[in-house]
Amino acid sequence: MNTHSLDPASAKSPAFVASPLPILGTLPGAARLAGIALAFAADAAENCGEDRFDLLLVDEQGEVASRLGPFAEEDVVAVWRDLSNRTGLPRMIVREDGGLSPVSSQIGRLALGTTRMRRRCGLLGGRRPRFLVRRKTGRLPVRPLIHRGEQEIIARS
């Protein structure tokens, strides 16, 4: 008798188990994210004795969809900016009262904000630096000097 034969009637179909992970993005029924918020992680800070921070993915209703972290104080801002740039979500900060304050405005991956003047208006703004001063090109005089009938400086022997 063959013990390895599979009988379709005796085989059980696997049961579908929903994932405990949140569904985020543009899928139907998924939470639409509104931003990435920076929050102080009090529990993690007490456990390790150093300041720790969490990054919170916040949905349109202001509820936390997912929590990332904890991150060290030295790393959290770089990770926060990188995630914001990659996802196109605006950066936010969780205030002490629990409210959210946007730090930067953006449309998708395009960051909005005030522009910065690249050059200041200084007193010497109209002057050129010494090494960039324009040199005048050489010009012949109006009437060129032609020397005739003179002895040469170097005599031929």
Order of alpha helices (4+ residues) and beta strands (2+ residues): beta-alpha-beta-beta-alpha-beta-beta-beta-beta
